[in-house]
Amino acid sequence: MFRKFRILLLLLVLATVALTTWRAGARLTAWEHSVHVALYPIAADDSPATARYLSQLDADSLGEIGHWIEGEIRRYGKPVLQPVVVRVARPLSSQPPLPPQRPGAFDAILWSLKLRWWSAQNDAIDGPKPQVRLFVLYHDPERNPALPHSTGLSKGQLGLIHAFASRPQHRQNAVIIGHELLHVFGASDKYDPATAQPLHPQGYAEPARSPLLPQELAEIMGGRIPLAADHSEIPASLAETLIGPETAREIGLLGR
């Protein structure tokens, strides 16, 4: 009996969350007003280099993300003034709950709820209340040469992102953050998870290019610039990326 009550309670919570999320998502992708995005830096390790990097982050450090989105939105004919406003909070000392290594459906739902609860307790930032919250875990590349997988949740309007605490990799960090931010807006990945290669045509910036390869730009949700049939490169900055038509449709820039 108690087990049935727990299941019923969980279903009621999920139904309430789903309705709230749908309403928030609809407002988010209407592209009628500025969307306020808060970025919360977190040191993923105890490296002094990471601490120094975080102390230097401010809104200007990540302004290119907002400028890039504004340019792409205008390219699709949306005249919103400053469609995305990115603000940077003070670094957090609290660590977020990390996703399970091999999550089942229930584990994934439970983790999502835990992350939402944790994020609600760690969202202090000056200025207007953000519609989107991005928690960015910064790693010292000398200690962690490879990054864990990042996650952007449209159901919850938040992201858990991994990036490098390194100025030379600052612009590639912006690509990762931009990719996950579009997940929050409702965009799907457009690459093969087994190979990380962009899928044609939806994951190519210029799917009708002749010759098709090499491409010069990356579709942001494709994640990489295709150079050969089995080889692609991570773009050096957001200037080497664009939002393709399918992604634009998913985030409300084109008719669904």
Summary of the structure (lengths in Angstrom):
residues: 256
radius of gyration: 18.7
end to end distance: 43.9
largest distance: 64.5
contacts: 779
relative contact order: 0.14
helix: 38%
strand: 18%
